[in-house]
Amino acid sequence: MDIRPTPLERAFELARTGEFAGLGAVLDRLRAEGFSLTQVEGPMLKRQLRELCTTSRARLAHDE
């Protein structure tokens, strides 16, 4: 059985990849994948996702 992650879980998965420059790109991907963005709300959560995008992207660039 294939269990689909929640939109919030998927947002964190995407942010950790290092492939996204910022939150807007993560949200665009979530929409494209058919997720609702209702769980991805609030300033603290959005700040966490932005910071995760930044650190993951820097780590990916460093590893290349």
N, C-alpha and C positions, 0 to 999 in steps of 0.2 A: 504494500500500500504506500503510495506516494503522498506525503503530507506537505502541503504548501505552507510556507512560513507566513507569519502575520506581516502586514506592511511595515511595522516597526522593526521586526527582525530582519526583513529584507533590506531595509534602509541601512542598518548597521552592517550587514553583509557586504553591500555594495560599497559603502564608505571605506571598509577595511581593505578593499582590493587595491587601492591606490590609483585606480583608473579614472577617478572623477576629480575635477579641479575644485568642486565646491558642492554645496547643498543643492543648488539649482539643477545641476546635472544629475544628481542622485534622484531628485524628485521627478525629473523628466523621464528617467529610466523606469522608475516605479510606475508612472502613468502608462508608459509604453508596454509594460508587462501586465497591465490591467489591474494594478493595485489601487485601492482608494487611499487618499492621503489624510484621512480623518484622524489616524493615530499619530501622524507625524506633525504634532502641534506643540507650541509652547517655546518660549525663548531659551530655556535651559537645554531642552532636548535638541533644538536646532543648533545651539552653540556646540554641544557635544558632537553632533554629526559633522559640523564644519571643521572642528578641530581634528576629528578622526580622518576626514578627507585630507587635510593638510599634512598631518604626520604620516599617514599611509602613503601619500604621494611622494613625500620627501624620502621615505624609506625605500620605495620602489626605485626612485631615481638614483639613490645612493648604491643600490644593489646592482644596477645595470652597468 
